[in-house]
């Protein structure tokens, strides 16, 4: 099937609009200019969230962007770690996935790690009810996620535009709190939240790191939503992808990024993920788990996320870094550097082609030469794709980029 992402902005025709936090639509193909970062960088007004509470965190509404000309409010949970008065702490913005909301437990998880944290609802709801049906409130923005049915609405009224603005405003609010060290704030998001994290990483240059979990760009290639794009046709799909595909924003993501996913993720396949992390100019680290489950809480819990954050904000030991990889005489190899000794290396591989989501993955030990900081393994006969996982003595895993050794044209479709 033709790559629908290739239509990009060439088929987009957008009208002018007005929104306090989002600027006018430009005639050129620069999505970064669609947001007024000066306005979004100001801390929004806050309001009490009466009747909603959770243990150990604060419930609050903050002012969001206008939605169809009317004011909005965004619900959020905010929490801080137990530290001496006057001590500033690092912080993190938590972006939920599809069917999610503001999760108080996620905030407390990061508080227990020594971070202030904010988790907001991005679909006009409050955390009353259960997944995926949360109670909407009277000042909520557009329902989501995706906003596919909103494509004919003004750019500023579509879900992604509103949600991105809500995330950046949450960051601005977090920075305004006296207990937060504004120079040490990161972002992580799960699924649709990972998708939004990719976009925000290219817009909000104040963040010091970003961790998309599952989510990535190039949704027009072979993502979960490909059937929708095919039914729309190239012109309509090109409009949505041109406005909202993260690939257009990642070109400006210069911050360090940790990409966390599974080999068989149903929504965001590995080839699209690879295109995404290669598109961002900043340094990237990968943690790819064989058959990692998709959702909350699996996307909250990988210990590599905390290790990555601690290495940037708290002087913690960095995750291992893959410095080079290649193959020779049928054997695959990778070189690395690591502050914490690497204790184990494995080669993950599949002999199957076709849909990434349906491939069967296997794992075999790889030879570890700690002195030369090198791992090697010979992919079994018939291998179509492989990559290494390196596990350090803390149990933290870092992956090499995956390598396809059978041309795509020979794969079944």
BELFENTA-V888024 format. One line per field, one symbol per residue. ss: DSSP state (2 for helix, 1 for strand, 0 for the rest). phi: phi as a letter, one per 30 degrees, with the letter a starting at -180 (. if undefined). psi: psi as a letter, one per 20 degrees, with the letter a starting at -180 (. if undefined). Layout:
BEGIN
ss=???
phi=???
psi=???
END
This chain:
BEGIN
ss=00022222222000000000010000000022221022220000011100000100111111100010010011111110000000001111111000000002222222220001111100001111110011110000000000022200002220222222222222222222000111111111110222222222200000001111100000222200022222220222222222220222022200011111110000000222222222200001111110000000022220222222222220000000111111110011111110000111111111000002220001111011100001111000000011111111000011100011000222000
phi=.dddeddhddccbcddabaecbdddddcccdeddcddddddcdddcbdcdibaadibccacbdcddbhicdbbcdbcbbbddbeeiddbdbbcccdcdicadcdddddedddcjcdabbcdcbibbdcjaecccddcdcddddadiiedceddeedcdeddddedddddddddedddddcdddbbbbbbcheddedddddddccdddcabbdcidacidddadecdddddddjddddddddddbdeedcddcdcddbcccacdcedcbdddddddddddddddbbcbccdhddckcceddceddddeddddccbiddddecdcababahiccbacbbadcedcabbccbbcccidedcdccbbbdcdccdddhbbbaceeeiecbbaccccdddidcbcdddbccceedcddc
psi=qqohhihciijpoqrqrppgipaqprhrlnhhiipnhgghippqqqqqnpiprqpjrppqqqparqoljqqrqpqqppqqrnrqpipqqrrqpporapiaapohhhghghgiijqqqppqpjkkrqlpbrpjnqpqrikqbqqargkhijhirqgiiqggggggghghhgghgghiphipoiimpaqqqpdhhhghhgghhignihqirqnpogqaaliifkrhjhhghghhrhgghhgghhgipihihhijnirpppoparhkphgnrhhhgghghhhpirqqqqooppkpqpapjhihipihggggghhhhjjrpqqqpohqqaqpkipqrqqrqphppphqqqpprqjqbbphhjqpqrpqqqponhgilqqqqopqpiphqrqqpppriijppqqrqqppjpqhiiqq.
END
